[in-house]
Amino acid sequence: MNNPSNNVVPLRKAKPANPNLKVALEFAACGIPVFPCDPADKAPRTQGDWRVAASVDETQIKKWWKRQPDSIPAFSPGMVGLLVID
């Protein structure tokens, strides 16, 4: 009799995906324009006006995180009709 456990192939451990890139792409998939920020001071890491640079384009977002993988995702709540009270 064939034992199914003998047919199990061990999976290679995949390199974990960048969680901040994943969040940025999830926001973008929902139509929320994102931009990368410095994790230390939360300053935008885009050239020029971050409001203009914010994007839902997956290719652009991946380029940003490839250049600076430690970036945190940010978005402008007002651009998507949200209000934040801090």
C-alpha positions as CSV (number, residue, x, y, z in Angstrom):
1,M,0.0,0.0,0.0
2,N,1.3,3.5,-0.9
3,N,1.8,5.7,2.1
4,P,0.9,9.4,1.1
5,S,3.4,10.7,3.7
6,N,6.2,9.2,1.6
7,N,5.2,11.4,-1.3
8,V,5.5,14.7,0.6
9,V,8.2,16.9,-0.9
10,P,9.7,19.4,1.7
11,L,9.1,23.0,0.7
12,R,11.9,25.4,0.5
13,K,11.6,28.3,2.8
14,A,10.9,31.3,0.7
15,K,12.5,34.6,1.5
16,P,9.8,36.5,3.4
17,A,8.2,39.3,1.4
18,N,8.7,42.9,2.5
19,P,5.7,43.5,4.7
20,N,5.7,47.3,4.1
21,L,5.8,46.7,0.3
22,K,2.9,44.3,0.7
23,V,0.8,46.9,2.6
24,A,1.6,49.5,0.0
25,L,0.5,47.2,-2.8
26,E,-2.7,46.3,-0.9
27,F,-3.5,50.0,-0.4
28,A,-2.9,50.6,-4.1
29,A,-5.1,47.7,-5.1
30,C,-7.9,49.4,-3.2
31,G,-7.3,52.6,-5.2
32,I,-5.4,54.4,-2.4
33,P,-2.4,56.3,-3.8
34,V,0.7,55.6,-1.7
35,F,4.3,56.9,-1.4
36,P,7.3,55.7,0.6
37,C,8.4,57.4,3.8
38,D,11.5,57.3,5.9
39,P,10.8,55.1,9.0
40,A,12.8,57.3,11.3
41,D,11.2,60.7,10.7
42,K,8.3,59.8,8.3
43,A,9.6,62.2,5.7
44,P,8.5,61.4,2.1
45,R,11.1,59.7,0.0
46,T,9.7,60.8,-3.3
47,Q,11.2,63.5,-5.6
48,G,9.1,66.7,-5.7
49,D,5.7,67.0,-4.2
50,W,4.6,63.7,-2.6
51,R,1.0,64.5,-3.3
52,V,1.8,64.4,-7.0
53,A,4.1,61.4,-6.7
54,A,1.6,59.2,-4.7
55,S,0.7,56.3,-6.9
56,V,-1.5,53.2,-7.3
57,D,0.8,51.9,-10.0
58,E,2.3,48.6,-8.9
59,T,5.4,49.0,-11.0
60,Q,6.2,52.4,-9.5
61,I,5.6,51.2,-6.0
62,K,7.9,48.2,-6.5
63,K,10.6,50.5,-7.9
64,W,10.4,52.7,-4.8
65,W,10.7,49.7,-2.4
66,K,13.5,48.1,-4.4
67,R,15.5,51.3,-4.1
68,Q,14.7,51.8,-0.4
69,P,13.3,48.6,1.1
70,D,13.1,49.9,4.6
71,S,10.5,52.6,3.6
72,I,7.1,52.7,5.3
73,P,4.0,53.1,3.2
74,A,2.1,56.4,3.5
75,F,-1.0,58.0,2.0
76,S,-2.9,61.2,2.3
77,P,-6.2,60.5,4.1
78,G,-7.7,63.6,2.5
79,M,-7.0,62.4,-1.0
80,V,-9.2,59.4,-0.4
81,G,-11.9,61.1,1.6
82,L,-10.8,60.1,5.1
83,L,-10.4,62.2,8.2
84,V,-7.8,61.4,10.8
85,I,-8.0,62.8,14.3
86,D,-4.9,62.4,16.3
